[in-house]
Amino acid sequence: MKISDLTIEEFEDLLRKTIEEEIEDLYIMLDPTIKAKIEEGLADIREGKVVSLDDLIARRKTNRGKV
């Protein structure tokens, strides 16, 4: 696809979506709270402190009804 093949509306839409994604990425990179949570999650992954979704669902089904 070439830019010259787009209508003005299609080009504006493409540009708007790209700018929105870049702003979101920049916000995430600069927000200390979000950055800390991402780093915490990555550290948990490196340390093996994560559980697969399938395992978590199986555990919940096993423990359902237990108090």
Phi and psi restraints in degrees (range 20) as a CNS / XPLOR table:
assign (resid 1 and name C) (resid 2 and name N)
       (resid 2 and name CA) (resid 2 and name C) 1.0 -107.6 20.0 2
assign (resid 2 and name N) (resid 2 and name CA)
       (resid 2 and name C) (resid 3 and name N) 1.0 147.7 20.0 2
assign (resid 2 and name C) (resid 3 and name N)
       (resid 3 and name CA) (resid 3 and name C) 1.0 -57.1 20.0 2
assign (resid 3 and name N) (resid 3 and name CA)
       (resid 3 and name C) (resid 4 and name N) 1.0 -36.9 20.0 2
assign (resid 3 and name C) (resid 4 and name N)
       (resid 4 and name CA) (resid 4 and name C) 1.0 -66.1 20.0 2
assign (resid 4 and name N) (resid 4 and name CA)
       (resid 4 and name C) (resid 5 and name N) 1.0 -17.9 20.0 2
assign (resid 4 and name C) (resid 5 and name N)
       (resid 5 and name CA) (resid 5 and name C) 1.0 -82.2 20.0 2
assign (resid 5 and name N) (resid 5 and name CA)
       (resid 5 and name C) (resid 6 and name N) 1.0 -12.7 20.0 2
assign (resid 5 and name C) (resid 6 and name N)
       (resid 6 and name CA) (resid 6 and name C) 1.0 -84.4 20.0 2
assign (resid 6 and name N) (resid 6 and name CA)
       (resid 6 and name C) (resid 7 and name N) 1.0 149.4 20.0 2
assign (resid 6 and name C) (resid 7 and name N)
       (resid 7 and name CA) (resid 7 and name C) 1.0 -76.6 20.0 2
assign (resid 7 and name N) (resid 7 and name CA)
       (resid 7 and name C) (resid 8 and name N) 1.0 167.9 20.0 2
assign (resid 7 and name C) (resid 8 and name N)
       (resid 8 and name CA) (resid 8 and name C) 1.0 -60.9 20.0 2
assign (resid 8 and name N) (resid 8 and name CA)
       (resid 8 and name C) (resid 9 and name N) 1.0 -41.5 20.0 2
assign (resid 8 and name C) (resid 9 and name N)
       (resid 9 and name CA) (resid 9 and name C) 1.0 -63.7 20.0 2
assign (resid 9 and name N) (resid 9 and name CA)
       (resid 9 and name C) (resid 10 and name N) 1.0 -42.5 20.0 2
assign (resid 9 and name C) (resid 10 and name N)
       (resid 10 and name CA) (resid 10 and name C) 1.0 -64.7 20.0 2
assign (resid 10 and name N) (resid 10 and name CA)
       (resid 10 and name C) (resid 11 and name N) 1.0 -40.7 20.0 2
assign (resid 10 and name C) (resid 11 and name N)
       (resid 11 and name CA) (resid 11 and name C) 1.0 -64.4 20.0 2
assign (resid 11 and name N) (resid 11 and name CA)
       (resid 11 and name C) (resid 12 and name N) 1.0 -44.5 20.0 2
assign (resid 11 and name C) (resid 12 and name N)
       (resid 12 and name CA) (resid 12 and name C) 1.0 -61.2 20.0 2
assign (resid 12 and name N) (resid 12 and name CA)
       (resid 12 and name C) (resid 13 and name N) 1.0 -42.1 20.0 2
assign (resid 12 and name C) (resid 13 and name N)
       (resid 13 and name CA) (resid 13 and name C) 1.0 -63.6 20.0 2
assign (resid 13 and name N) (resid 13 and name CA)
       (resid 13 and name C) (resid 14 and name N) 1.0 -44.5 20.0 2
assign (resid 13 and name C) (resid 14 and name N)
       (resid 14 and name CA) (resid 14 and name C) 1.0 -61.8 20.0 2
assign (resid 14 and name N) (resid 14 and name CA)
       (resid 14 and name C) (resid 15 and name N) 1.0 -44.6 20.0 2
assign (resid 14 and name C) (resid 15 and name N)
       (resid 15 and name CA) (resid 15 and name C) 1.0 -64.0 20.0 2
assign (resid 15 and name N) (resid 15 and name CA)
       (resid 15 and name C) (resid 16 and name N) 1.0 -43.3 20.0 2
assign (resid 15 and name C) (resid 16 and name N)
       (resid 16 and name CA) (resid 16 and name C) 1.0 -61.7 20.0 2
assign (resid 16 and name N) (resid 16 and name CA)
       (resid 16 and name C) (resid 17 and name N) 1.0 -46.2 20.0 2
assign (resid 16 and name C) (resid 17 and name N)
       (resid 17 and name CA) (resid 17 and name C) 1.0 -62.5 20.0 2
assign (resid 17 and name N) (resid 17 and name CA)
       (resid 17 and name C) (resid 18 and name N) 1.0 -41.5 20.0 2
assign (resid 17 and name C) (resid 18 and name N)
       (resid 18 and name CA) (resid 18 and name C) 1.0 -63.9 20.0 2
assign (resid 18 and name N) (resid 18 and name CA)
       (resid 18 and name C) (resid 19 and name N) 1.0 -44.7 20.0 2
assign (resid 18 and name C) (resid 19 and name N)
       (resid 19 and name CA) (resid 19 and name C) 1.0 -63.5 20.0 2
assign (resid 19 and name N) (resid 19 and name CA)
       (resid 19 and name C) (resid 20 and name N) 1.0 -43.1 20.0 2
assign (resid 19 and name C) (resid 20 and name N)
       (resid 20 and name CA) (resid 20 and name C) 1.0 -60.3 20.0 2
assign (resid 20 and name N) (resid 20 and name CA)
       (resid 20 and name C) (resid 21 and name N) 1.0 -43.0 20.0 2
assign (resid 20 and name C) (resid 21 and name N)
       (resid 21 and name CA) (resid 21 and name C) 1.0 -64.2 20.0 2
assign (resid 21 and name N) (resid 21 and name CA)
       (resid 21 and name C) (resid 22 and name N) 1.0 -41.7 20.0 2
assign (resid 21 and name C) (resid 22 and name N)
       (resid 22 and name CA) (resid 22 and name C) 1.0 -64.8 20.0 2
assign (resid 22 and name N) (resid 22 and name CA)
       (resid 22 and name C) (resid 23 and name N) 1.0 -40.4 20.0 2
assign (resid 22 and name C) (resid 23 and name N)
       (resid 23 and name CA) (resid 23 and name C) 1.0 -64.8 20.0 2
assign (resid 23 and name N) (resid 23 and name CA)
       (resid 23 and name C) (resid 24 and name N) 1.0 -42.1 20.0 2
assign (resid 23 and name C) (resid 24 and name N)
       (resid 24 and name CA) (resid 24 and name C) 1.0 -62.0 20.0 2
assign (resid 24 and name N) (resid 24 and name CA)
       (resid 24 and name C) (resid 25 and name N) 1.0 -45.0 20.0 2
assign (resid 24 and name C) (resid 25 and name N)
       (resid 25 and name CA) (resid 25 and name C) 1.0 -61.6 20.0 2
assign (resid 25 and name N) (resid 25 and name CA)
       (resid 25 and name C) (resid 26 and name N) 1.0 -43.2 20.0 2
assign (resid 25 and name C) (resid 26 and name N)
       (resid 26 and name CA) (resid 26 and name C) 1.0 -63.7 20.0 2
assign (resid 26 and name N) (resid 26 and name CA)
       (resid 26 and name C) (resid 27 and name N) 1.0 -42.5 20.0 2
assign (resid 26 and name C) (resid 27 and name N)
       (resid 27 and name CA) (resid 27 and name C) 1.0 -60.1 20.0 2
assign (resid 27 and name N) (resid 27 and name CA)
       (resid 27 and name C) (resid 28 and name N) 1.0 -45.7 20.0 2
assign (resid 27 and name C) (resid 28 and name N)
       (resid 28 and name CA) (resid 28 and name C) 1.0 -62.8 20.0 2
assign (resid 28 and name N) (resid 28 and name CA)
       (resid 28 and name C) (resid 29 and name N) 1.0 -41.8 20.0 2
assign (resid 28 and name C) (resid 29 and name N)
       (resid 29 and name CA) (resid 29 and name C) 1.0 -66.5 20.0 2
assign (resid 29 and name N) (resid 29 and name CA)
       (resid 29 and name C) (resid 30 and name N) 1.0 -33.2 20.0 2
assign (resid 29 and name C) (resid 30 and name N)
       (resid 30 and name CA) (resid 30 and name C) 1.0 -94.2 20.0 2
assign (resid 30 and name N) (resid 30 and name CA)
       (resid 30 and name C) (resid 31 and name N) 1.0 -18.3 20.0 2
assign (resid 30 and name C) (resid 31 and name N)
       (resid 31 and name CA) (resid 31 and name C) 1.0 -78.2 20.0 2
assign (resid 31 and name N) (resid 31 and name CA)
       (resid 31 and name C) (resid 32 and name N) 1.0 115.2 20.0 2
assign (resid 31 and name C) (resid 32 and name N)
       (resid 32 and name CA) (resid 32 and name C) 1.0 -63.8 20.0 2
assign (resid 32 and name N) (resid 32 and name CA)
       (resid 32 and name C) (resid 33 and name N) 1.0 -33.1 20.0 2
assign (resid 32 and name C) (resid 33 and name N)
       (resid 33 and name CA) (resid 33 and name C) 1.0 -67.3 20.0 2
assign (resid 33 and name N) (resid 33 and name CA)
       (resid 33 and name C) (resid 34 and name N) 1.0 -48.4 20.0 2
assign (resid 33 and name C) (resid 34 and name N)
       (resid 34 and name CA) (resid 34 and name C) 1.0 -64.9 20.0 2
assign (resid 34 and name N) (resid 34 and name CA)
       (resid 34 and name C) (resid 35 and name N) 1.0 -42.7 20.0 2
assign (resid 34 and name C) (resid 35 and name N)
       (resid 35 and name CA) (resid 35 and name C) 1.0 -60.5 20.0 2
assign (resid 35 and name N) (resid 35 and name CA)
       (resid 35 and name C) (resid 36 and name N) 1.0 -41.2 20.0 2
assign (resid 35 and name C) (resid 36 and name N)
       (resid 36 and name CA) (resid 36 and name C) 1.0 -65.1 20.0 2
assign (resid 36 and name N) (resid 36 and name CA)
       (resid 36 and name C) (resid 37 and name N) 1.0 -40.4 20.0 2
assign (resid 36 and name C) (resid 37 and name N)
       (resid 37 and name CA) (resid 37 and name C) 1.0 -66.2 20.0 2
assign (resid 37 and name N) (resid 37 and name CA)
       (resid 37 and name C) (resid 38 and name N) 1.0 -39.4 20.0 2
assign (resid 37 and name C) (resid 38 and name N)
       (resid 38 and name CA) (resid 38 and name C) 1.0 -63.8 20.0 2
assign (resid 38 and name N) (resid 38 and name CA)
       (resid 38 and name C) (resid 39 and name N) 1.0 -45.5 20.0 2
assign (resid 38 and name C) (resid 39 and name N)
       (resid 39 and name CA) (resid 39 and name C) 1.0 -61.8 20.0 2
assign (resid 39 and name N) (resid 39 and name CA)
       (resid 39 and name C) (resid 40 and name N) 1.0 -40.1 20.0 2
assign (resid 39 and name C) (resid 40 and name N)
       (resid 40 and name CA) (resid 40 and name C) 1.0 -62.8 20.0 2
assign (resid 40 and name N) (resid 40 and name CA)
       (resid 40 and name C) (resid 41 and name N) 1.0 -43.3 20.0 2
assign (resid 40 and name C) (resid 41 and name N)
       (resid 41 and name CA) (resid 41 and name C) 1.0 -64.0 20.0 2
assign (resid 41 and name N) (resid 41 and name CA)
       (resid 41 and name C) (resid 42 and name N) 1.0 -42.0 20.0 2
assign (resid 41 and name C) (resid 42 and name N)
       (resid 42 and name CA) (resid 42 and name C) 1.0 -65.2 20.0 2
assign (resid 42 and name N) (resid 42 and name CA)
       (resid 42 and name C) (resid 43 and name N) 1.0 -38.2 20.0 2
assign (resid 42 and name C) (resid 43 and name N)
       (resid 43 and name CA) (resid 43 and name C) 1.0 -64.2 20.0 2
assign (resid 43 and name N) (resid 43 and name CA)
       (resid 43 and name C) (resid 44 and name N) 1.0 -41.6 20.0 2
assign (resid 43 and name C) (resid 44 and name N)
       (resid 44 and name CA) (resid 44 and name C) 1.0 -60.9 20.0 2
assign (resid 44 and name N) (resid 44 and name CA)
       (resid 44 and name C) (resid 45 and name N) 1.0 -40.2 20.0 2
assign (resid 44 and name C) (resid 45 and name N)
       (resid 45 and name CA) (resid 45 and name C) 1.0 -63.6 20.0 2
assign (resid 45 and name N) (resid 45 and name CA)
       (resid 45 and name C) (resid 46 and name N) 1.0 -46.3 20.0 2
assign (resid 45 and name C) (resid 46 and name N)
       (resid 46 and name CA) (resid 46 and name C) 1.0 -62.3 20.0 2
assign (resid 46 and name N) (resid 46 and name CA)
       (resid 46 and name C) (resid 47 and name N) 1.0 -34.1 20.0 2
assign (resid 46 and name C) (resid 47 and name N)
       (resid 47 and name CA) (resid 47 and name C) 1.0 -88.1 20.0 2
assign (resid 47 and name N) (resid 47 and name CA)
       (resid 47 and name C) (resid 48 and name N) 1.0 0.6 20.0 2
assign (resid 47 and name C) (resid 48 and name N)
       (resid 48 and name CA) (resid 48 and name C) 1.0 73.9 20.0 2
assign (resid 48 and name N) (resid 48 and name CA)
       (resid 48 and name C) (resid 49 and name N) 1.0 26.0 20.0 2
assign (resid 48 and name C) (resid 49 and name N)
       (resid 49 and name CA) (resid 49 and name C) 1.0 -91.5 20.0 2
assign (resid 49 and name N) (resid 49 and name CA)
       (resid 49 and name C) (resid 50 and name N) 1.0 20.2 20.0 2
assign (resid 49 and name C) (resid 50 and name N)
       (resid 50 and name CA) (resid 50 and name C) 1.0 -111.3 20.0 2
assign (resid 50 and name N) (resid 50 and name CA)
       (resid 50 and name C) (resid 51 and name N) 1.0 156.7 20.0 2
assign (resid 50 and name C) (resid 51 and name N)
       (resid 51 and name CA) (resid 51 and name C) 1.0 -123.1 20.0 2
assign (resid 51 and name N) (resid 51 and name CA)
       (resid 51 and name C) (resid 52 and name N) 1.0 139.7 20.0 2
assign (resid 51 and name C) (resid 52 and name N)
       (resid 52 and name CA) (resid 52 and name C) 1.0 -67.9 20.0 2
assign (resid 52 and name N) (resid 52 and name CA)
       (resid 52 and name C) (resid 53 and name N) 1.0 154.7 20.0 2
assign (resid 52 and name C) (resid 53 and name N)
       (resid 53 and name CA) (resid 53 and name C) 1.0 -61.3 20.0 2
assign (resid 53 and name N) (resid 53 and name CA)
       (resid 53 and name C) (resid 54 and name N) 1.0 -40.1 20.0 2
assign (resid 53 and name C) (resid 54 and name N)
       (resid 54 and name CA) (resid 54 and name C) 1.0 -61.2 20.0 2
assign (resid 54 and name N) (resid 54 and name CA)
       (resid 54 and name C) (resid 55 and name N) 1.0 -42.8 20.0 2
assign (resid 54 and name C) (resid 55 and name N)
       (resid 55 and name CA) (resid 55 and name C) 1.0 -64.5 20.0 2
assign (resid 55 and name N) (resid 55 and name CA)
       (resid 55 and name C) (resid 56 and name N) 1.0 -41.2 20.0 2
assign (resid 55 and name C) (resid 56 and name N)
       (resid 56 and name CA) (resid 56 and name C) 1.0 -63.4 20.0 2
assign (resid 56 and name N) (resid 56 and name CA)
       (resid 56 and name C) (resid 57 and name N) 1.0 -43.1 20.0 2
assign (resid 56 and name C) (resid 57 and name N)
       (resid 57 and name CA) (resid 57 and name C) 1.0 -63.6 20.0 2
assign (resid 57 and name N) (resid 57 and name CA)
       (resid 57 and name C) (resid 58 and name N) 1.0 -42.9 20.0 2
assign (resid 57 and name C) (resid 58 and name N)
       (resid 58 and name CA) (resid 58 and name C) 1.0 -61.9 20.0 2
assign (resid 58 and name N) (resid 58 and name CA)
       (resid 58 and name C) (resid 59 and name N) 1.0 -42.4 20.0 2
assign (resid 58 and name C) (resid 59 and name N)
       (resid 59 and name CA) (resid 59 and name C) 1.0 -62.5 20.0 2
assign (resid 59 and name N) (resid 59 and name CA)
       (resid 59 and name C) (resid 60 and name N) 1.0 -43.2 20.0 2
assign (resid 59 and name C) (resid 60 and name N)
       (resid 60 and name CA) (resid 60 and name C) 1.0 -62.8 20.0 2
assign (resid 60 and name N) (resid 60 and name CA)
       (resid 60 and name C) (resid 61 and name N) 1.0 -40.0 20.0 2
assign (resid 60 and name C) (resid 61 and name N)
       (resid 61 and name CA) (resid 61 and name C) 1.0 -66.3 20.0 2
assign (resid 61 and name N) (resid 61 and name CA)
       (resid 61 and name C) (resid 62 and name N) 1.0 -39.1 20.0 2
assign (resid 61 and name C) (resid 62 and name N)
       (resid 62 and name CA) (resid 62 and name C) 1.0 -66.6 20.0 2
assign (resid 62 and name N) (resid 62 and name CA)
       (resid 62 and name C) (resid 63 and name N) 1.0 -40.6 20.0 2
assign (resid 62 and name C) (resid 63 and name N)
       (resid 63 and name CA) (resid 63 and name C) 1.0 -89.0 20.0 2
assign (resid 63 and name N) (resid 63 and name CA)
       (resid 63 and name C) (resid 64 and name N) 1.0 -0.8 20.0 2
assign (resid 63 and name C) (resid 64 and name N)
       (resid 64 and name CA) (resid 64 and name C) 1.0 -61.8 20.0 2
assign (resid 64 and name N) (resid 64 and name CA)
       (resid 64 and name C) (resid 65 and name N) 1.0 130.0 20.0 2
assign (resid 64 and name C) (resid 65 and name N)
       (resid 65 and name CA) (resid 65 and name C) 1.0 90.9 20.0 2
assign (resid 65 and name N) (resid 65 and name CA)
       (resid 65 and name C) (resid 66 and name N) 1.0 -12.9 20.0 2
assign (resid 65 and name C) (resid 66 and name N)
       (resid 66 and name CA) (resid 66 and name C) 1.0 -86.0 20.0 2
assign (resid 66 and name N) (resid 66 and name CA)
       (resid 66 and name C) (resid 67 and name N) 1.0 142.0 20.0 2
